[in-house]
Amino acid sequence: MSEYQTFDLGAFPLQRGLTLPGAKLAYRTYGTLAADKRNAVLYPTSYGAQHSDIDWLIGPGKILDSSRYFIVIPNQFGNGLSSSPSNLAEPFARGRSPTFTHWDNVHAQKRLLEEVFGIERLALVYGWSMGGQQALHWGAIFPDRVERIAALCTSARTSPHNKVFLEGIRATLTADPAWRDGYFVERPLRSLRAFSRVYAGWAQSQAFYRQELWRGMGFTSLEDFLVRGWEGNFLRRAGEDLLSMIDTWMMSDISDNSVYNGDLPAALHAITAKSVIMPSTTDLYFTVDDSEAETRHMPNATFAPIHSIWGHRAGNPVMNATDAEVIKNAVADLLEIKL
């Protein structure tokens, strides 16, 4: 974690009406920025993730090739590194954390790119899950600044069914006895463990579990997978940060702003970047049907589902070489790179 840097945003006005004094955006860079600054790639973080959780696909010859591109991972608000409930001082501590939206995330990222690196246009915005939501926000809000988008297992607007999933995991977290008066008075260990097990049932498909694919990931039993693979993952995070990111995800909508005033088809049509939209065929909450319906409104988008039984995790195939190769080839085609 010592390898990341922090950009001071100063007094940062948030979309939902508050101003956050001393707002901070944590980020890490990979590769070298070209003299003409035309090789910049933005790779926003997903739910619960920090930059070190998602940078496995960056490197020479990898999905995001750091020998060709300058890659910036900005940590989204609420993930514990950038401004988040867990690191805010009063008056925003202890149940008074402001609400963060993707409008806030992408505007902070735009300032980082301009003020630190002098980057005015991105060769690619690549994102999975909540990272993909940010990628699509970039395409709609700053269409003249994005050449290409790769959006995996994500949505331009959070669907009603997806919100039901989010309400379920939020209820699991806040059922802990440590949740009082709108905040956790102590570490909610019981609910973090329950939350992780609920999440595990949504993130991977029925076929994934039926075929016991967790065995190929180094786990010796289903319980081992749930304890080490899922509880171990979310126990690293503060409960209040997980709730904050749920709120951001719940409100995700590229048209929920003064530019589009809720007109989602218009916002999607405004995404002129050459794009590849890649849902997983077995994703239980970012479904193929929802993704296809959105893609139809994007004028320069290719719809390319990942045929996989890894569910939502097909879009982040850190231990799944087959799906990783599919994504690598799709990104290479998008960037017109010959492998």
Buried (B, 14 or more C-beta within 10 A) or exposed (E): EEEBEEBEBEEBEBBEEBEBBEBBBBBBBBBEBEEEBBBBBBBBBBBBBBBBBBBBBBBEEBBBBBEBBBBBBBBBBBBBBBBBBBBBEEEBBBBEBBBBBBBBBBBBBBBBBEEBBEBBEBBBBBBBBBBBBBBBBBBBBBEEBBBBBBBBBBBBBBBEEBBEBBEEBBEBBBEBEBBEEEBBEEEBEEBBBBBBBBBBEBBBBEEBBEEEBBEEEEBEEBEBBBBBBBBEBBBEBBBBBBBBBBBBBBBBBBBBBEBBEEEBBBBBBBBBBBBBBBBBBBBBBBBBEBBEBBBEBBEEBBBBBBEBBBBBBBBBBEBBEEBBEBBBBBBBBBBEEEE
